[in-house]
Amino acid sequence: MSSKIWLSHGLRHVSPYYKKTQVFVKGRWVGRTVLDVLVKEFRSFDMEYYTKAIQKGRFKLIRKSDPVLKLDPLKSVIKSGDILETVIHRHEPPVKAWPIMHTSIKDNIEGIPIVFEDDQLLVVDKPCGIPVHPTGGYHLNSLTEVIKHGREDQIKLYPCHRLDKVTSGITIMAKNNLFANTIQTKIQSHEMQKLYLARVEGKFPNSSEPYDLTSWKETDEYVVKCSTSIFTVQTKKQFPNGLGASKRAETWFYPGWYDSVTNESIVICKPLTGRTHQIRIHLLKMGFPIINDTLYCPTVTKYPLYVDFFQQYDEWENSTKSKDYLNDQFNKLIEEATTVRESRLANIKDGSTCVECELPIMRNPEDISDLTLDLHAWKYYHLNVSPSSEDSSNTYSCFQTDIPVWAGY
């Protein structure tokens, strides 16, 4: 796999490339043709597109029990143990380009600052706007792949925790799967704690005029504790399957500083649980949303119905509203998400198609706000070590990044 990388208009681009994958067929595919599976389950394109793609050899059915058998994917019925081979001409979306260097961290890989490295771990300061590992349409434009191709050893990295694409900061990756499990266990058992920085709307309780955050110490003074239930929403599914089970989530917040000119505060966030978008949702519920959160900030969101839904319900299962009412509300969320997605696609299609795969060619998005969020994973530290401690007796006692520019003073 080879591809050209270039920067343009604040974005990092990857030129289209071919990628081959093989997967064993699923049980529910047995007795069906490849075309039927693609049309009814993949559903990215219509029958005409998939038919042409099969005829061009982009989808093949392989039967290991009879390797010399020539199978026609359009007519052959899938059997248990068959393999579906796919050759995709990948058009990766661009990600937000990142600065080449931080001020106080000299070592870097492809411009991504190294916070710590030894034989077991690599800890970096992830830029915002790039996913941690290959997911969805992203592969070469993912953090693990950027680092892998930027090192001579081409080592495979195992992320030890999740960090949203739009979130920046501490990202811990192990150099083997066994040690990744060790770190994951420490995080899940709360032996390792996390501190985030967020820039929010309004004056957070007990926040003062701007000061140097490097002098901040974690104490119980002025802590604001938020404990609610949180659920996930998947608008690609129907009600009630599109709503995840409500689970308890708790975050402690400490005042950083307040800027009276912009009416914005810097807040230190300590999540005690690890729910999806926990910090963002808790700040929304408290009335201090992250200033540029295009998902959860009421003043800039592209999904106002989505925001309203989270503000209304902590546990949707225990709502006094009827199931029919909730179903109607969820259908509106689906319509809103569909409208936003279609509008975004309409704005970036340039009207032409790729000569290789006949997919629409996309131009640079005019608005890259969806790739930026003022939420930063600032520190990871062991439970028995103060985050302000300089104790070096424990190699993994504390990992800390520079304070991002937006959280400065």
KASULSUL-V143538 format. One record per residue. N is the residue number from 1. RES is the residue in one small letter. PSI is psi as a letter, one per 40 degrees, with the letter a starting at -180 (NA if undefined). NEAR is the number of other C-alpha atoms within 10 Angstrom. Layout:
# KASULSUL-V143538
{{N	RES	PSI	NEAR} {N	RES	PSI	NEAR}}
This chain:
# KASULSUL-V143538
{{1	m	h	7} {2	s	i	11} {3	s	i	12} {4	k	h	9} {5	i	h	11} {6	w	i	12} {7	l	h	14} {8	s	h	11} {9	h	f	11} {10	g	e	14} {11	l	i	19} {12	r	h	17} {13	h	i	22} {14	v	h	22} {15	s	i	15} {16	p	i	17} {17	y	i	15} {18	y	h	13} {19	k	h	12} {20	k	h	12} {21	t	i	11} {22	q	h	14} {23	v	i	12} {24	f	i	13} {25	v	i	19} {26	k	i	14} {27	g	d	11} {28	r	e	10} {29	w	e	16} {30	v	h	16} {31	g	e	12} {32	r	i	14} {33	t	i	18} {34	v	d	25} {35	l	d	20} {36	d	d	18} {37	v	d	15} {38	l	d	17} {39	v	d	17} {40	k	d	12} {41	e	d	10} {42	f	d	10} {43	r	e	11} {44	s	d	11} {45	f	i	12} {46	d	i	12} {47	m	d	15} {48	e	d	10} {49	y	d	14} {50	y	d	21} {51	t	d	18} {52	k	d	13} {53	a	d	19} {54	i	d	18} {55	q	d	13} {56	k	e	11} {57	g	e	13} {58	r	e	16} {59	f	h	25} {60	k	i	22} {61	l	h	26} {62	i	h	24} {63	r	h	18} {64	k	d	11} {65	s	e	9} {66	d	g	8} {67	p	d	9} {68	v	e	9} {69	l	h	10} {70	k	h	12} {71	l	h	15} {72	d	h	15} {73	p	d	21} {74	l	d	17} {75	k	d	12} {76	s	h	15} {77	v	h	16} {78	i	h	25} {79	k	i	17} {80	s	h	14} {81	g	e	16} {82	d	i	17} {83	i	h	19} {84	l	h	19} {85	e	h	18} {86	t	h	18} {87	v	h	15} {88	i	h	16} {89	h	g	17} {90	r	h	17} {91	h	g	21} {92	e	h	18} {93	p	i	20} {94	p	i	26} {95	v	i	23} {96	k	h	24} {97	a	i	19} {98	w	i	18} {99	p	i	11} {100	i	d	11} {101	m	i	15} {102	h	i	17} {103	t	d	7} {104	s	e	9} {105	i	h	14} {106	k	d	12} {107	d	h	15} {108	n	i	17} {109	i	h	16} {110	e	f	15} {111	g	e	17} {112	i	h	23} {113	p	h	25} {114	i	h	19} {115	v	d	21} {116	f	i	17} {117	e	h	14} {118	d	a	10} {119	d	e	8} {120	q	d	12} {121	l	i	21} {122	l	h	18} {123	v	h	21} {124	v	i	25} {125	d	g	24} {126	k	h	26} {127	p	i	25} {128	c	i	23} {129	g	e	24} {130	i	h	27} {131	p	i	24} {132	v	d	26} {133	h	i	21} {134	p	h	15} {135	t	i	10} {136	g	b	9} {137	g	e	12} {138	y	h	21} {139	h	c	20} {140	l	d	22} {141	n	f	24} {142	s	i	19} {143	l	d	23} {144	t	d	21} {145	e	d	19} {146	v	d	19} {147	i	d	21} {148	k	d	18} {149	h	e	15} {150	g	e	16} {151	r	i	11} {152	e	d	8} {153	d	e	8} {154	q	f	11} {155	i	i	15} {156	k	h	16} {157	l	i	21} {158	y	h	21} {159	p	h	25} {160	c	e	21} {161	h	i	15} {162	r	i	13} {163	l	h	23} {164	d	i	15} {165	k	d	22} {166	v	e	22} {167	t	h	22} {168	s	i	25} {169	g	a	26} {170	i	h	26} {171	t	h	26} {172	i	h	26} {173	m	h	24} {174	a	i	24} {175	k	e	18} {176	n	i	16} {177	n	d	14} {178	l	d	12} {179	f	d	16} {180	a	d	20} {181	n	d	15} {182	t	d	12} {183	i	d	21} {184	q	d	18} {185	t	d	14} {186	k	d	15} {187	i	d	21} {188	q	d	14} {189	s	e	11} {190	h	e	15} {191	e	d	14} {192	m	h	20} {193	q	i	23} {194	k	i	21} {195	l	h	21} {196	y	i	21} {197	l	h	26} {198	a	i	25} {199	r	h	25} {200	v	i	26} {201	e	i	22} {202	g	i	19} {203	k	h	20} {204	f	i	23} {205	p	h	17} {206	n	e	14} {207	s	i	17} {208	s	a	16} {209	e	i	11} {210	p	h	16} {211	y	i	13} {212	d	h	12} {213	l	e	16} {214	t	e	10} {215	s	e	7} {216	w	h	14} {217	k	h	12} {218	e	h	12} {219	t	i	8} {220	d	e	9} {221	e	h	9} {222	y	e	12} {223	v	h	16} {224	v	h	16} {225	k	h	14} {226	c	h	16} {227	s	h	13} {228	t	i	17} {229	s	i	17} {230	i	i	23} {231	f	i	22} {232	t	i	15} {233	v	h	19} {234	q	h	16} {235	t	e	19} {236	k	e	11} {237	k	i	13} {238	q	i	13} {239	f	h	19} {240	p	e	16} {241	n	d	12} {242	g	e	15} {243	l	h	17} {244	g	i	14} {245	a	h	16} {246	s	h	17} {247	k	i	14} {248	r	h	15} {249	a	h	20} {250	e	h	19} {251	t	h	19} {252	w	h	18} {253	f	h	23} {254	y	i	25} {255	p	h	21} {256	g	c	25} {257	w	i	26} {258	y	h	26} {259	d	h	16} {260	s	d	13} {261	v	d	6} {262	t	e	10} {263	n	f	12} {264	e	i	19} {265	s	i	28} {266	i	h	30} {267	v	h	26} {268	i	h	24} {269	c	h	26} {270	k	g	20} {271	p	h	20} {272	l	e	17} {273	t	i	19} {274	g	f	17} {275	r	i	17} {276	t	h	15} {277	h	f	14} {278	q	d	20} {279	i	d	26} {280	r	d	19} {281	i	d	24} {282	h	d	27} {283	l	d	22} {284	l	d	21} {285	k	d	18} {286	m	e	12} {287	g	e	16} {288	f	g	21} {289	p	i	23} {290	i	h	29} {291	i	d	22} {292	n	f	21} {293	d	g	25} {294	t	e	20} {295	l	d	17} {296	y	e	27} {297	c	h	24} {298	p	d	21} {299	t	e	13} {300	v	e	15} {301	t	i	17} {302	k	e	18} {303	y	g	18} {304	p	d	17} {305	l	d	19} {306	y	d	21} {307	v	d	20} {308	d	d	12} {309	f	d	16} {310	f	d	20} {311	q	d	16} {312	q	d	11} {313	y	h	16} {314	d	d	18} {315	e	g	16} {316	w	d	21} {317	e	d	16} {318	n	e	9} {319	s	i	12} {320	t	e	9} {321	k	i	10} {322	s	i	9} {323	k	d	14} {324	d	d	10} {325	y	d	11} {326	l	d	18} {327	n	d	14} {328	d	d	13} {329	q	d	15} {330	f	d	24} {331	n	d	16} {332	k	d	15} {333	l	d	21} {334	i	d	21} {335	e	d	13} {336	e	d	17} {337	a	d	19} {338	t	d	14} {339	t	d	12} {340	v	d	13} {341	r	d	11} {342	e	d	10} {343	s	d	11} {344	r	d	14} {345	l	d	14} {346	a	d	12} {347	n	e	14} {348	i	e	15} {349	k	h	15} {350	d	e	13} {351	g	e	10} {352	s	i	11} {353	t	i	13} {354	c	h	13} {355	v	d	9} {356	e	d	10} {357	c	e	16} {358	e	e	12} {359	l	i	15} {360	p	h	16} {361	i	h	14} {362	m	i	20} {363	r	i	14} {364	n	h	17} {365	p	h	16} {366	e	d	10} {367	d	h	9} {368	i	f	15} {369	s	d	15} {370	d	e	16} {371	l	e	19} {372	t	h	19} {373	l	h	21} {374	d	g	21} {375	l	h	30} {376	h	h	27} {377	a	h	24} {378	w	d	23} {379	k	i	22} {380	y	h	22} {381	y	i	21} {382	h	i	19} {383	l	d	16} {384	n	e	10} {385	v	h	17} {386	s	i	15} {387	p	e	22} {388	s	e	15} {389	s	i	11} {390	e	f	11} {391	d	h	12} {392	s	e	9} {393	s	d	7} {394	n	h	10} {395	t	d	10} {396	y	f	15} {397	s	d	19} {398	c	h	22} {399	f	h	20} {400	q	h	20} {401	t	i	24} {402	d	i	17} {403	i	h	18} {404	p	i	15} {405	v	d	8} {406	w	e	12} {407	a	e	20} {408	g	a	13} {409	y	NA	13}}
